[in-house]
Structure formats: structure tokens, C-alpha cells
């Protein structure tokens, strides 16, 4: 059944807005990219201008006889967004316009009792919003450690996370009146690496997060998989040889976490004589790459490959991205070593790549989630979603 005229207009408007989100275009460029007729594009432009969604942002081309073509662009100030990277004891926030242009950034340690910690986090977001001249935030994306309930979108109540983490989303929504989205940090990192980083050409891959803790995000056929309880990718709990213990329902010590977390890699660096005061695990790995410390990198690869090979054997993703600051610090030197080991352990061809965004991937992913949600609400969902 053909679409009704109103449905067809909505589809065409959303298509045009999606194209304009990537940068300003002339009416003729919109005609070429959408395949619409010139009168249809003229009507579309008039509708979107009348709705306050697009405006003239300049002119195209060099001066010529007659007027230059008008360039149309999204009204970026139509909505303001915020993204938060919530750590165990700190929060980083960025405020942007509807197109993702950064207006303000801030970060601060967060501590104290639950009420005090929540208030400090709220104050941080409000301050960043003021600095970005955002009178009202439309959507806030939050990246946090822990499991996200797929039914409610809330953080699971676990003893390993501060209580203020679970209070923050509700407090932001109540104080700011904004739509608040919460997602697991590793899932957001995968989203960012797929949009802007090492997995930009993959619709099926696994991101293996190497940070203070370890985790994984699973993207199959372009869809992020969360599992029945939101726990897909909780690879830190994977029982592995070489740890001398088994993980439990209340702690991942003894699992893959104990092989590849930051503390374990720092300890490994100390055994190789590479650890200096105040060096993070990423610092140790980066120093080893720069100094050509192959023995240490081989030992790290041996550990990381255990988790990568497990994901490859179960999911056959074809690509594993080593995310987080350790993955970026190791670069190709570490990724190639892990590839060799996974190849030796599994008949399934698996390429291992170094993540390019490091720890910044969480904040970037939270921003992408907020931006997509806001644009879907203001523009209408893309066709097929």
C-alpha cells in the first residue's frame, strides 16, 4: 500500500534532516541526494523553516552572475544536550548543541554520602549548562559502570557501585526536566568506536574494554546486544585458568578481571621492572610500546587473548576492538600480538584492532546516544526504525 501524502512528507522531511545533520546543503544538493523533484524540495524547505528546524546559514559557491544558492542548515540551538561519564568517584560532563558542537566541558571528583554526592554531580551539570548558555537541557546521556536493566533502563542495585550512581539519573530528570538516558559505559564505548573509531567499517564486532575493570560490548548485525538481564559482555566474571580462584556472584576476582584489569597489569609491569610511581596501567603499556619491551607486551597479550578468544569462539564476530586507555596505549603492537594468539587458539578468523578513542569513547558514546534521541524526538525517527 503506498504511503499517504502526510506519511510521505514525514519520511522525506526526516531524510532531508538527516542529510542536513551532516552539514549545510543547498536546495539543489537536497534534490540530488533525496531524488525528490524541485517543487517537492521547495515545499520541504518551506515546511522545515516554518517549523524552526532549519534556516539559511550562508551561500554556496563563488560569486557568479545572479544570486548565489542559499545554504540551509539545522538550527543547532533548537535543543541543548549533555553527556556524562560517571566514574566511581568522579563525573565528567560535556554540553553541546543539537549537532554535537561542544559548548562547555567540566569534570570534578564526587564523594561523600549519597545525598552530597548527588548534589555535587547536579551542580556540576548545571554549571556546565550555564557556561554553555544552555537555558534548558533537552536530553542527557549517562555512561556508567554496572548493569543496565533492559526493561527499565535503570542501573542494577549492586554492592560494588556507589549508591549515588543509582540516584543520579532520577535527580537529573527531576531537577532539569530533561530526558535522561543511562547506558553501560562499555556499550557506549562500542557505539563511539563504531561511529568514529576503530570499528567504523564493521556491523558485527566485540569491544573488549580494558580499564580499571574489564568488560565487553557485543554488536551483531548492527544491533547492540544486551541480554536478558543486561549482562551481555560481563567478561570480568569469566572463569579462566591462571588466577588461582573462581569468581562469585558478588565479585569478579578470580575471573578474567584478575588477569587483565588495571591493577593486574600494573602488577605485571612491576614484575618486568617497568612500573614507576603514579604510572597507570595505560602508562606502563605505552612505555613498553615506546621502549620496545616485547617480553612485557607478550605477557599482556597472553592475558588479553584469553578473553578475546573466548568471545571469538562463542560469537564469531570477526573483529575484536581493544578499547579503553590500555587498548589505545597498546596500539598495533599489542593488537597484533593478540591477533596471533587468538589465531592459534581458534579456527575462526578474528582480527584484533586497537581502539582509537581510549577512555574518551564513553563520553562520546553518551553524547551520540543523547543526540540521536533528541533528533528522533524533534525530527521524527528515521525510516525503518
C-alpha positions as CSV (number, residue, x, y, z in Angstrom):
1,X,0.0,0.0,0.0
2,X,1.5,3.4,-1.0
3,X,2.2,5.8,1.8
4,X,-0.3,8.6,2.4
5,X,0.8,12.1,1.4
6,X,1.3,13.1,5.1
7,X,3.4,10.0,5.7
8,X,5.4,10.6,2.6
9,X,6.1,14.1,3.6
10,X,7.2,13.0,7.1
11,X,9.6,10.4,5.5
12,X,11.0,13.0,3.1
13,X,11.4,15.6,5.9
14,X,13.3,13.1,8.1
15,X,15.5,12.1,5.2
16,X,16.4,15.7,4.5
17,X,17.0,16.5,8.2
18,X,19.3,13.5,8.4
19,X,21.3,14.8,5.5
20,X,21.4,18.3,6.9
21,X,22.7,17.0,10.2
22,X,25.9,16.1,8.4
23,X,26.4,19.6,7.2
24,X,24.6,22.5,5.3
25,X,23.3,21.9,1.8
26,X,21.7,23.9,-1.0
27,X,18.2,23.1,-2.3
28,X,19.7,21.6,-5.4
29,X,22.0,19.4,-3.4
30,X,19.0,18.2,-1.4
31,X,17.2,17.5,-4.7
32,X,20.2,15.4,-5.9
33,X,20.6,13.5,-2.6
34,X,16.9,12.8,-1.9
35,X,15.8,12.2,-5.5
36,X,12.8,14.5,-5.0
37,X,11.5,16.9,-7.6
38,X,12.4,20.6,-7.4
39,X,8.9,21.6,-6.2
40,X,8.9,18.9,-3.6
41,X,12.2,20.1,-2.2
42,X,10.9,23.7,-2.2
43,X,7.9,22.6,-0.2
44,X,10.1,20.6,2.1
45,X,12.4,23.5,2.8
46,X,9.5,25.8,3.5
47,X,7.9,23.3,5.9
48,X,11.2,22.8,7.8
49,X,11.9,26.5,8.0
50,X,8.3,27.1,9.3
51,X,8.8,24.5,11.9
52,X,12.0,26.2,13.1
53,X,14.2,23.2,12.3
54,X,16.3,24.6,9.5
55,X,17.5,28.1,8.5
56,X,19.7,29.8,5.9
57,X,23.3,29.6,7.2
58,X,25.2,31.0,4.2
59,X,25.7,30.9,0.5
60,X,27.3,28.3,-1.7
61,X,30.0,28.8,-4.4
62,X,31.9,31.7,-5.7
63,X,30.4,34.9,-6.8
64,X,28.7,34.5,-10.2
65,X,26.1,36.3,-12.3
66,X,22.9,36.3,-10.3
67,X,22.4,35.3,-6.7
68,X,24.4,32.5,-5.1
69,X,22.5,29.4,-3.9
70,X,21.4,29.5,-0.3
71,X,22.8,27.0,2.1
72,X,20.4,25.5,4.6
73,X,21.4,24.0,7.9
74,X,19.9,22.6,11.1
75,X,19.0,25.2,13.8
76,X,21.6,23.8,16.2
77,X,20.4,25.8,19.1
78,X,16.9,24.3,18.9
79,X,18.0,21.9,21.7
80,X,20.9,21.5,24.1
81,X,22.3,18.2,25.2
82,X,24.6,16.9,28.0
83,X,26.7,13.8,28.2
84,X,28.1,12.4,31.5
85,X,30.9,9.9,32.1
86,X,30.2,8.7,35.6
87,X,33.2,7.0,37.4
88,X,33.3,5.5,40.8
89,X,34.5,8.8,42.3
90,X,34.2,11.4,39.6
91,X,32.0,12.8,36.9
92,X,32.9,14.3,33.5
93,X,30.3,16.3,31.6
94,X,30.1,18.0,28.2
95,X,27.3,20.2,27.0
96,X,26.6,20.6,23.2
97,X,24.1,21.9,20.8
98,X,21.8,19.7,18.7
99,X,24.5,18.9,16.2
100,X,27.0,18.0,18.9
101,X,29.2,21.1,18.8
102,X,30.8,21.4,22.3
103,X,29.7,24.4,24.2
104,X,31.2,23.6,27.7
105,X,33.1,20.9,29.4
106,X,33.8,20.2,33.1
107,X,34.8,17.4,35.5
108,X,35.1,17.0,39.2
109,X,35.7,14.4,41.9
110,X,32.5,13.3,43.5
111,X,32.5,11.9,47.0
112,X,30.7,12.0,50.4
113,X,27.4,10.5,51.4
114,X,24.8,9.7,48.8
115,X,22.9,13.0,49.1
116,X,26.0,15.1,49.0
117,X,27.4,13.2,46.0
118,X,24.2,13.6,44.0
119,X,24.1,17.3,44.8
120,X,27.7,17.8,43.7
121,X,27.0,16.0,40.4
122,X,23.9,18.0,39.8
123,X,25.8,21.3,40.5
124,X,28.5,20.2,38.0
125,X,26.0,19.6,35.2
126,X,24.1,22.9,36.0
127,X,27.4,24.8,35.9
128,X,28.4,23.4,32.6
129,X,25.0,24.1,31.2
130,X,25.2,27.8,32.3
131,X,28.7,28.1,30.8
132,X,27.3,26.7,27.5
133,X,24.5,29.2,27.6
134,X,22.0,26.3,27.6
135,X,18.9,27.6,29.3
136,X,17.4,24.1,29.3
137,X,18.8,20.7,28.6
138,X,16.7,18.6,26.3
139,X,18.4,15.2,26.7
140,X,21.1,13.9,28.9
141,X,23.1,10.8,28.2
142,X,24.9,9.0,31.0
143,X,27.6,6.4,30.8
144,X,28.1,4.4,34.0
145,X,29.7,1.1,35.1
146,X,27.4,-1.7,36.0
147,X,24.4,-3.5,34.5
148,X,21.5,-1.6,33.0
149,X,18.1,-3.3,33.4
150,X,16.8,-3.7,29.7
151,X,13.2,-3.4,30.9
152,X,13.5,-0.2,33.0
153,X,16.8,1.4,31.8
154,X,17.9,1.7,35.4
155,X,21.2,0.7,36.9
156,X,21.0,-2.6,38.8
157,X,21.5,-2.3,42.5
158,X,24.9,-3.9,43.1
159,X,27.1,-3.6,46.1
160,X,30.2,-2.7,44.0
161,X,28.8,0.6,42.9
162,X,28.3,3.8,45.0
163,X,24.6,4.4,45.8
164,X,24.7,7.8,44.3
165,X,25.1,6.3,40.8
166,X,21.6,4.9,41.0
167,X,20.1,8.2,42.3
168,X,21.7,10.4,39.8
169,X,19.5,9.8,36.7
170,X,16.3,10.4,38.6
171,X,17.7,13.5,40.3
172,X,18.8,15.0,37.0
173,X,15.4,14.4,35.4
174,X,13.6,15.9,38.4
175,X,15.9,19.0,38.7
176,X,16.4,19.7,35.0
177,X,13.2,18.4,33.4
178,X,15.4,16.7,30.8
179,X,15.0,13.3,29.2
180,X,17.7,11.1,30.8
181,X,19.2,8.0,29.2
182,X,21.5,5.7,31.1
183,X,23.7,3.1,29.4
184,X,26.6,0.8,30.4
185,X,30.0,2.5,29.7
186,X,31.3,-0.3,27.6
187,X,28.3,-0.3,25.4
188,X,28.7,3.4,24.8
189,X,32.3,3.0,24.0
190,X,31.4,0.4,21.4
191,X,28.9,2.8,19.9
192,X,31.6,5.6,19.7
193,X,34.2,3.3,18.2
194,X,31.7,2.1,15.6
195,X,30.6,5.7,14.7
196,X,34.0,7.4,14.9
197,X,36.7,4.9,15.6
198,X,38.3,1.5,15.0
199,X,35.0,-0.3,14.2
200,X,33.7,2.3,11.7
201,X,33.6,-0.3,8.9
202,X,32.1,-3.1,11.0
203,X,28.4,-4.0,11.8
204,X,29.5,-7.1,13.7
205,X,32.3,-6.8,16.3
206,X,33.1,-7.1,20.0
207,X,34.7,-4.3,22.0
208,X,36.9,-5.6,24.8
209,X,37.2,-2.9,27.4
210,X,40.5,-2.7,29.2
211,X,40.3,-0.2,32.1
212,X,40.2,-0.2,35.8
213,X,37.9,-3.2,35.2
214,X,37.2,-5.2,32.1
215,X,34.1,-5.7,30.1
216,X,32.8,-6.3,26.6
217,X,30.2,-4.9,24.3
218,X,28.7,-7.1,21.6
219,X,27.4,-5.7,18.3
220,X,25.8,-8.2,16.0
221,X,24.4,-7.2,12.6
222,X,24.4,-3.6,13.6
223,X,22.5,-4.2,16.9
224,X,23.9,-3.8,20.4
225,X,23.0,-7.0,22.3
226,X,22.2,-6.6,26.0
227,X,21.0,-10.0,27.1
228,X,18.0,-11.0,29.3
229,X,19.3,-9.0,32.3
230,X,21.6,-6.5,30.6
231,X,24.6,-8.6,31.3
232,X,25.9,-9.4,27.9
233,X,29.7,-8.8,27.9
234,X,30.3,-9.1,31.6
235,X,33.5,-10.9,30.7
236,X,35.2,-10.0,34.0
237,X,33.3,-12.9,35.6
238,X,34.6,-15.4,33.0
239,X,36.3,-18.2,34.9
240,X,39.9,-18.6,33.4
241,X,43.0,-20.5,34.3
242,X,45.9,-18.8,36.0
243,X,44.1,-16.8,38.7
244,X,44.0,-19.4,41.4
245,X,40.4,-18.8,42.3
246,X,36.9,-18.6,40.9
247,X,34.6,-15.5,40.6
248,X,31.4,-15.3,42.6
249,X,28.0,-13.7,42.2
250,X,29.2,-10.8,44.2
251,X,32.7,-10.2,42.8
252,X,34.7,-11.0,39.7
253,X,38.1,-11.5,41.4
254,X,39.3,-14.9,40.2
255,X,37.8,-14.3,36.8
256,X,39.2,-12.7,33.6
257,X,39.1,-9.4,35.6
258,X,42.0,-10.7,37.7
259,X,44.1,-11.3,34.6
260,X,43.5,-8.1,32.6
261,X,42.2,-5.3,34.9
262,X,44.4,-2.2,35.5
263,X,45.7,-3.4,38.9
264,X,46.8,-6.8,37.4
265,X,48.6,-5.1,34.5
266,X,50.4,-2.7,36.9
267,X,51.5,-5.6,38.9
268,X,52.7,-7.3,35.8
269,X,54.6,-4.1,34.9
270,X,56.3,-4.2,38.3
271,X,57.4,-7.8,37.7
272,X,59.0,-6.6,34.5
273,X,60.7,-3.7,36.1
274,X,58.6,-1.1,34.2
275,X,56.3,0.3,36.9
276,X,57.2,3.7,38.3
277,X,55.3,5.7,40.9
278,X,52.0,7.2,39.8
279,X,52.0,5.2,36.5
280,X,48.6,3.9,35.3
281,X,48.3,0.6,33.5
282,X,48.0,2.5,30.3
283,X,51.2,4.4,31.1
284,X,53.0,1.2,31.6
285,X,51.7,-0.3,28.4
286,X,52.5,2.9,26.5
287,X,56.1,3.0,27.9
288,X,56.6,-0.7,26.9
289,X,55.5,0.0,23.3
290,X,57.8,3.1,23.1
291,X,60.7,1.2,24.6
292,X,60.2,-2.0,22.7
293,X,59.7,-4.1,25.8
294,X,58.5,-7.1,23.9
295,X,58.5,-9.5,26.8
296,X,56.0,-7.4,28.7
297,X,53.8,-6.9,25.7
298,X,53.9,-10.7,25.0
299,X,52.8,-11.3,28.6
300,X,49.9,-8.8,28.4
301,X,48.8,-10.3,25.0
302,X,48.8,-13.7,26.6
303,X,46.3,-12.5,29.2
304,X,44.1,-10.4,26.9
305,X,43.9,-13.1,24.3
306,X,42.2,-15.4,26.8
307,X,39.2,-13.1,26.9
308,X,39.3,-12.2,23.2
309,X,39.5,-15.9,22.2
310,X,36.5,-16.7,24.4
311,X,34.4,-14.0,22.7
312,X,35.6,-15.2,19.3
313,X,34.7,-18.8,20.0
314,X,31.2,-18.0,21.2
315,X,30.2,-15.2,18.9
316,X,32.4,-15.4,15.8
317,X,32.4,-11.6,15.5
318,X,35.3,-11.4,13.0
319,X,36.7,-8.4,14.8
320,X,37.6,-7.6,18.4
321,X,38.5,-4.0,19.3
322,X,40.7,-3.4,22.3
323,X,39.0,-0.5,24.0
324,X,39.8,1.8,26.8
325,X,43.1,3.6,27.5
326,X,45.0,0.3,27.7
327,X,43.8,-0.7,24.3
328,X,44.7,2.6,22.7
329,X,48.1,2.7,24.5
330,X,49.0,-0.8,23.3
331,X,48.1,0.2,19.7
332,X,49.1,-2.2,16.9
333,X,51.9,-3.6,18.9
334,X,49.5,-5.2,21.4
335,X,46.6,-5.8,19.0
336,X,48.8,-7.7,16.5
337,X,50.2,-9.9,19.3
338,X,46.6,-10.7,20.5
339,X,45.6,-11.5,16.9
340,X,48.4,-14.0,16.7
341,X,47.3,-15.7,19.9
342,X,43.6,-15.8,19.0
343,X,44.5,-17.3,15.6
344,X,46.5,-20.0,17.3
345,X,43.6,-20.8,19.7
346,X,40.6,-20.6,17.4
347,X,39.8,-21.7,13.8
348,X,37.5,-18.7,13.5
349,X,39.2,-15.8,11.7
350,X,39.3,-12.9,14.1
351,X,41.0,-9.5,13.5
352,X,42.1,-7.7,16.7
353,X,42.3,-3.9,16.4
354,X,43.4,-1.2,18.8
355,X,40.7,1.2,19.8
356,X,41.3,4.8,18.8
357,X,39.2,6.7,21.2
358,X,40.5,5.4,24.6
359,X,38.6,6.5,27.7
360,X,37.0,9.4,25.8
361,X,34.9,6.8,24.0
362,X,32.4,6.6,26.9
363,X,31.6,10.3,26.9
364,X,31.5,10.4,23.1
365,X,29.1,7.4,23.1
366,X,26.9,9.1,25.7
367,X,26.7,12.2,23.6
368,X,25.8,10.2,20.5
369,X,23.0,8.5,22.4
370,X,21.7,11.8,23.6
371,X,22.0,13.4,20.2
372,X,20.2,10.6,18.4
373,X,17.4,10.5,20.9
374,X,16.9,14.3,20.7
375,X,17.0,14.3,16.9
376,X,14.5,11.4,16.8
377,X,12.1,13.3,19.0
378,X,12.4,16.6,17.2
379,X,12.7,15.3,13.6
380,X,10.8,12.0,13.9
381,X,12.5,8.6,13.8
382,X,14.4,7.6,10.6
383,X,12.5,5.4,8.2
384,X,12.7,1.8,9.1
385,X,13.4,2.3,12.8
